[in-house]
Amino acid sequence: MAVMQGLASYQIFKTGGILFLVLILFCVSIYFTISNINKHYTETTICNIKTNSDKSQIVTYTVNSKTYLKNIPPSEKTINNVKTIEPTYTEGNCKLYYASNNPDDYSINFNPTIASEIFAGIMFVILIVVFIWFSFLRSHREFAGVVGGIDIADNLMHRYRE
C-alpha cells in the first residue's frame, strides 16, 4: 500500500510540474499576444517579392504612398546532411502585415497578432486539460498510483531497451 501511495505522489508531483510549465507558457503567450496587439498590425496587399539569382529576395511594399524595399536572405536547409539554399518566400504578390507606427516592423503572409492569439488559445486549452487531469489525480490517489506505476515501468522499459 505504501508503494502505491509513493507512486501516486510521484504522478501527482510530475503532473503538477507539467501544470506549472504549461502555466508559464500560457503567461508568455499572453504577453506576446498583448505586445502584438499593442503594435496594431495593418495589412497591405501592395506587396511583391522577386527572387535574385543568388536566391535572396527583394520585397517591395507600399505603405501610405511610400515604397519600401527590403532584402531577404535565402534560407539554408539541411536534409540528409546536404545543405540547400532556397528562397524564403514564394515569388510574386504577397500580403504584408506591418506595425502601424513602424512600417519596418513587418511580417509576410501571416498576421503575428492572429498567430499569437491562436497559440495563446491552444495553451489555454492545454492548461485546462492538464488542470483537470491534476485535480482528478489528486482526488483519486489509487488511480494516480496505477498511472504512476505504469509511467515508471514505461520509463524503465525505454531506458533498458536503448
C-alpha positions as CSV (number, residue, x, y, z in Angstrom):
1,M,0.0,0.0,0.0
2,A,2.9,2.4,0.8
3,V,4.3,1.7,-2.7
4,M,1.0,2.8,-4.3
5,Q,1.0,6.0,-2.2
6,G,4.5,6.7,-3.4
7,L,3.6,6.1,-7.0
8,A,0.6,8.3,-6.6
9,S,2.7,11.1,-5.1
10,Y,5.2,10.7,-7.9
11,Q,2.5,11.0,-10.6
12,I,0.7,13.9,-8.8
13,F,4.1,15.7,-8.4
14,K,5.0,15.1,-12.1
15,T,1.6,16.3,-13.3
16,G,1.9,19.4,-11.0
17,G,5.3,20.2,-12.6
18,I,3.8,19.9,-16.1
19,L,0.9,22.1,-15.0
20,F,3.4,24.7,-13.7
21,L,5.3,24.7,-17.0
22,V,2.1,25.0,-19.1
23,L,1.0,27.9,-16.9
24,I,4.4,29.6,-17.6
25,L,4.0,29.0,-21.3
26,F,0.4,30.3,-21.2
27,C,1.6,33.5,-19.4
28,V,4.4,34.0,-22.0
29,S,1.8,33.5,-24.9
30,I,-0.5,36.1,-23.3
31,Y,2.5,38.5,-23.0
32,F,3.3,38.1,-26.7
33,T,-0.4,38.5,-27.6
34,I,-0.7,41.7,-25.7
35,S,2.6,43.1,-27.1
36,N,1.5,42.2,-30.7
37,I,-2.0,43.8,-30.2
38,N,-0.4,47.0,-29.0
39,K,1.6,47.2,-32.2
40,H,-1.6,47.4,-34.3
41,Y,-0.6,45.4,-37.3
42,T,-2.1,46.6,-40.5
43,E,-2.4,44.7,-43.8
44,T,-1.2,45.8,-47.2
45,T,-1.6,43.9,-50.4
46,I,0.6,46.2,-52.3
47,C,3.5,43.8,-51.9
48,N,5.6,42.0,-54.3
49,I,8.5,39.5,-53.9
50,K,11.2,39.0,-56.5
51,T,13.9,36.3,-56.3
52,N,17.5,37.2,-57.3
53,S,20.0,34.8,-58.9
54,D,21.6,34.1,-55.5
55,K,18.2,33.1,-54.2
56,S,17.9,36.1,-52.0
57,Q,14.7,38.1,-52.4
58,I,13.6,41.7,-52.6
59,V,10.3,42.6,-51.1
60,T,8.7,45.8,-52.4
61,Y,5.7,47.1,-50.5
62,T,3.8,50.4,-50.2
63,V,2.6,52.0,-47.0
64,N,0.9,55.4,-47.0
65,S,2.1,56.1,-50.6
66,K,5.7,55.4,-49.6
67,T,7.5,52.5,-51.2
68,Y,9.9,50.3,-49.1
69,L,12.5,47.8,-50.4
70,K,13.8,45.1,-48.2
71,N,16.3,42.4,-48.9
72,I,15.6,39.0,-47.5
73,P,18.5,36.5,-47.4
74,P,17.9,32.9,-48.7
75,S,17.1,30.1,-46.3
76,E,19.6,27.3,-45.7
77,K,18.1,23.9,-45.1
78,T,20.0,20.6,-44.4
79,I,18.3,17.4,-45.4
80,N,20.3,14.1,-45.1
81,N,23.5,16.1,-44.5
82,V,23.0,18.0,-47.8
83,K,22.8,21.8,-47.5
84,T,20.4,23.5,-49.9
85,I,19.9,27.2,-50.3
86,E,16.3,28.2,-51.2
87,P,14.3,31.4,-51.4
88,T,12.5,32.2,-48.1
89,Y,9.1,33.1,-49.6
90,T,7.2,32.3,-52.8
91,E,7.8,34.8,-55.6
92,G,5.0,37.1,-56.6
93,N,2.3,39.0,-54.9
94,C,2.0,38.8,-51.1
95,K,0.2,40.1,-48.1
96,L,2.4,42.1,-45.7
97,Y,1.4,43.0,-42.1
98,Y,3.2,45.9,-40.7
99,A,3.1,47.7,-37.3
100,S,1.1,50.9,-37.8
101,N,3.7,53.1,-36.1
102,N,6.7,51.4,-37.8
103,P,6.5,50.0,-41.4
104,D,9.9,48.5,-41.0
105,D,8.4,46.1,-38.4
106,Y,6.6,43.7,-40.7
107,S,5.6,40.1,-41.3
108,I,5.0,38.5,-44.7
109,N,1.9,36.4,-45.3
110,F,0.8,36.0,-41.7
111,N,-0.5,38.4,-39.0
112,P,1.6,38.0,-35.9
113,T,-1.4,39.0,-33.7
114,I,-3.5,36.2,-35.0
115,A,-0.7,33.7,-34.7
116,S,0.0,34.7,-31.0
117,E,-3.8,34.6,-30.3
118,I,-4.1,31.1,-31.7
119,F,-1.0,30.0,-29.7
120,A,-2.5,31.5,-26.5
121,G,-5.8,29.8,-27.2
122,I,-4.1,26.4,-27.6
123,M,-2.1,26.9,-24.5
124,F,-5.3,27.8,-22.6
125,V,-7.0,24.6,-23.7
126,I,-3.9,22.6,-22.7
127,L,-3.8,24.4,-19.3
128,I,-7.4,23.5,-18.6
129,V,-6.9,19.8,-19.6
130,V,-3.8,19.4,-17.5
131,F,-5.5,21.2,-14.6
132,I,-8.5,18.8,-14.8
133,W,-6.1,15.8,-15.0
134,F,-4.2,17.1,-12.0
135,S,-7.4,17.6,-10.0
136,F,-8.6,14.1,-10.9
137,L,-5.3,12.5,-9.8
138,R,-5.4,14.4,-6.5
139,S,-8.9,13.2,-5.8
140,H,-8.3,9.6,-6.9
141,R,-5.0,8.7,-5.4
142,E,-5.5,4.9,-6.1
143,F,-5.8,5.7,-9.8
144,A,-2.8,8.1,-9.6
145,G,-0.8,5.2,-8.1
146,V,-1.6,2.9,-11.0
147,V,-0.8,5.6,-13.6
148,G,2.4,6.4,-11.7
149,G,3.4,2.7,-11.7
150,I,2.7,2.4,-15.5
151,D,4.7,5.6,-16.1
152,I,7.7,4.4,-14.2
153,A,7.5,0.9,-15.8
154,D,7.4,2.5,-19.2
155,N,10.3,4.8,-18.4
156,L,12.4,1.8,-17.3
157,M,11.5,-0.2,-20.3
158,H,12.6,2.6,-22.6
159,R,15.8,3.1,-20.6
160,Y,16.9,-0.5,-20.8
161,R,15.8,-1.0,-24.4
162,E,18.3,1.5,-25.5
